């Protein structure tokens, strides 16, 4: 996927509280709801909330994302 496609899908999913499945360049799979997508050069990351866990946030560098799909 292109960077633009990744950011667009994460933004859509976050705006509609949809669960996504992210595959990283290290072949790690992460599942959750995007709560923030920061494309600023100093951050360049997405924060996810795992389904069923309101107190946990996972940060992933946008550069480390290979593929995103709605789960």
LINRA-V835534 format. One record per pair of residues at least 4 apart in sequence whose C-alpha atoms are under 7 Angstrom apart, sorted by the first residue. I is the first residue (numbers start at 1). J is the second residue. Records with the same first field share a line. If there is no record, write none. Layout:
I->J  J
//
This chain:
1->5  6  66  67
2->6
3->7
4->8
5->9
6->10  67  68
7->11
8->12
9->13
10->14  34
11->15  37
12->16
13->17  18  19  34
14->18  33  34  35
17->33
18->33  70
19->31  32  33  70  71
20->31  32  33  68  69  70  71
21->29  30  31  32  68  69  70  71
22->29  30  31  65  67  68  69
23->27  28  29  30  65  66  67  68
24->28  29  64  65  66  67
25->64  65  66
31->50
32->48  49  50  51
33->48  49  50  51
34->46  47  48  49
35->47  48  49
36->46  47
37->45  46  47
38->43  44  45  46
39->43  44  45
40->44
44->61  62
45->59  60  61  62
46->59  60  61  62
47->57  58  59  60
48->57  58  59
49->53  54  56  57  58
50->56
//
